[in-house]
């Protein structure tokens, strides 16, 4: 068993090495060219989201995100990472004493009710004015959606349909390979499988201070046509200053073959049986964020 696990690790490391080398070597070669320093500078964007409610109900949501990107004449490099976590408290009140003379004890039990982490990198190479090639590496953990770890490698290309000063629209397509480990493994699902990716990227500078962005990613499992995933994000960036912006966004994650979860089993009269059963989680997860964005 140890030897088998070691073999898997080596195979995973080898699979991830090639696109990582492409992400590092190609931009380094392009950087050696004599280009406009203003064009090739690194741009860093940081996002912070926080929602706090207290009183008769208590909850706290915190989100952090970062984007590191650089654009050369024909090459682009982008890294993203983010996390979101929500804790909710259940407040219980109990009265002790008599009708006319009593005291009230209040207890609060906190628990984590949502958590999602992701990291991804992408390298783009412009071939012609209308065509580009790209490689990407994604990682995701969302245990409340049943996903303990998901790694995905994508190699493909795309088309640039619009590239104006105030508007861009691109479509892309790629071959992918996915390695996924669920919190509760599905006996009928493969944990490693080849796939295909389709998507679009749309950006529109609606006004001088407001920009709209829409991104769609569709991932197909070529081994099981029911296992299709959608990642659809729409956001609006409103500039407060040259460095600061307000960014509301809506993300919808949908999966045709959702992960499983383990739930306790009760008798019809509510008596515990001491056993548990497996059931599917919801197909759709929705995230609405209101983030403060700092650009350096």
N, C-alpha and C positions, 0 to 999 in steps of 0.2 A: 504493500500500500504506500509506503514511504517513497519507494522508487517511482511509482506511478505519479504521485503528486509532484515529485521533483521534475519528472519529465514534462508535466503540464506547465509548471512554472517556467521551464526553459523555453518551451514552445511559445508561451505567452510573451515572454521577454523578447524573443526573436521577432514575433509578429509586431510588437510595438516599436522595435528599434528602427525599422525601415522608415515609417512615416515620421518619426521623431528626427531622424537624420535629415530627411527632406525639409522639415521645418527649420532646421538649424543651418544646414549647409547652403541651401539655395539663397536665402536672404543674405547670408554672409558674403556670397560671391557677388550678389547684386550690389551690396554696400560698397564694394571696392570701386564701383563705377563713379565717374565724376558727375554728381547730380546736385540738384538744388537742395541745400541743407534745410530750407524751410519745408520742403516736400517730404524729406526723409526723417524728420524728427519723430521721436516716440511720443505718443499721446496716451495719457493715463486718465481714466475716468473711474471715480469711486462713487458708489451708491449706498445710501443708508435709509432704511425704512424702520419705523417704530410706531406701534399702536399700543396704548396703555389704557385700560379701564379699571376703575376702582369704585368701591362703594358696595352696593348690593350684589354686584357681580364683579369678579376680578379676572382679567386676562392680560397677557403681555405678548406681543409679537415683535420680533426683531429680525431684520434682514440686512445682510451685508453683501455687496457685490463689487467687483472690480473688472475693468476692461483695460488691457494693454495692447495697443495696436501701432503698427508702423506701415507706411506706404512708400514704396520706391516707385521708380518710373513704370515698371511692368510687374512688380511683385508686391504682395501684401501679406502681412503677418498679423494674426490676432489671437490673443489669449483672453479667456473669460473664466471667472470663478465666482461662485455665490453660495449663500446659505440663507435659509429662513427657518425660524423656529417659533412655535407658539406654545405658551404655557397657560393653562386655565385652572382656576380655583373653584372648587365646589364649597359653598358656604352653608354650614348646617347650624341651625339655632335650636336649642333645647331649653325648656323652662322647668325649674325645680321649685317646689314649695306648694302654696295653696293658691286659690283663685284670687284672694285679696293680698297675698304676700308671697312674692316669688322673685327669683332671679333668672336671668337669661344668660346662658353660656353660648358663645359663638366659636365654632371651630372652622378652620379653612384647610382643605386638602388640595395641594397643587399637583398637577400632573402634566406631562408633555403631551400635547394633542396633535401636533404637526411638526414635521421636520423634513427638510429637503436640502441636499447639497449637490453641487455639480461643478465640473471643471471641464473645459474644452479648449482645444487649439486648432487653428486652421491656417493653411498657407495657400495663397492664390497666385497663379502665374498667368499673366495676360499673353495669349498667343496671337490673336488678332483683335481688331477693334470690336468684333462681335463674339469672340470665343475666348474662354479661359479654362484652365485646368486647376484642380485643387485637391488637396489632401487634408483630412480632418481626423481628430482623435477626441472622443467624448467619454466622459465618466459621469455616472449618476448614482446617487443613493437617496432613496425615498422609502423608508421602511413602512410608513403609514400607507403607502400604495403597494406594499408587499415586495419592494425591490431592495435587496441588501447591497448589491453591486451590479452595475451594468457598464461594460466597456464596449465601445464601438469604434471601428476603424472604417473610414470612407475614403475612396479614391475615385475621382471622376472629373467632370467638367461642367460647363454651363455656357449660357448665352446672355450677352448684354443687349437688351432691346432698347433701352433708353439710358443715356448718360449725359444729362444736361446739368447746368449749374444748380438748378432748383429741383431736379427730379431724376431718380434712378430706378430702373426696374431690371432685375436679373432672374433667370430661372437656372436651376442646376439639377444634375442627376449624377448618381455615383453607384458603384458597387460597394457593398459593406460586409463586414464580418462582425458578429456580435457575440459577446460572452456575458451571460447573465446568470446571477445567483439570486434566487428569491428567498425571502424570509421563510416561507413555506413552499417547498418545491412542488411543482405540478408533476405528477407521474406521467402525464401524456404530453409534456412539452420538452423540447430539446433545450439544453443550457448553452449550446454553441451552435450557431447557424449562419449561413451566408444570406445576404439580403440585398435589397436595392433601396436607394434613397432618391426622392424627388422633392423639389421645393422651389420657393420663390423668395426674393428679397426686394421690397419696395420702400423707397424713401422719397418724401416730398417736403420741400421747404415751403409750407403753406403761406407763412408770412415771414417778416424779417426776424421775428423772435420765436416762431412756433414751427416745429417740424413733426411730421407724422411718419411712423415707421411700421411696417408690417412684414412679418417673417413667418413662413410656413415650412415645416419639415415633415415629410411623410416617409416613414420607414416600413419596408415590407420584409416579412420573413418568407424567403423563397421555399422553405421547407413546410410551411403551414400558412395557407392563404388567409386563414382567420386571424392570424397574429399580425395585425397592421396597427401602427402607432402614428398619431398626429400630435405635433407640437406647434401650436398656433399662437403667436404673440403679436399684439397690437399696442403701440405706445405713442404717447404725445409728449414731446419735449418742449417746455416753455422756458426760455432763457430769462433769468432774473438779472444776471450780469454776464460779463465775458467768461467768468469762471464757474458760475453757479446757475443751476437750472432745476426746475421742478418737473418730475417725470411720472405721470400716472400711466399704468400699463395693465393689460389684462392678458393672462396666459391660460390657455386651455390645453390640457394633456389628456388625450383619449387613446385607449387601447382596446382593440377588438377582442383580445384574449387576456383579460385581467388576471392579476396574481390571486393566489388563494390566501385565506386567513383561517386560523384555528379559533373556534368559538365553543364555549361550554354548552353541554346538552342538558336540558331539563325535561322532567316529565310534564304531561299536559296540565297537571295541577300545580306546577311550579317547583316541584321537589328536584333537588340536584341529583344527577345520576353519577357524577364523578367522572364522566366521559366527555369527550369533545369530538366535534365533527369539522370538516373542512367545507368552506363555502367561498364563492368568488367575491372579490371586492368590487366596488363600483368601477364602471368603465371610464368615467370622466373625473378629472381633478381640475379645479379652477382656482387661480391665484390672481387676486387684484392687489396691486402694489401702488403706493404713492411714495416715491423715492425722491430724495434730495441728491442731486448729482454734482460732483465737483470735478472739473476738468483741469488737468495740469499740463 
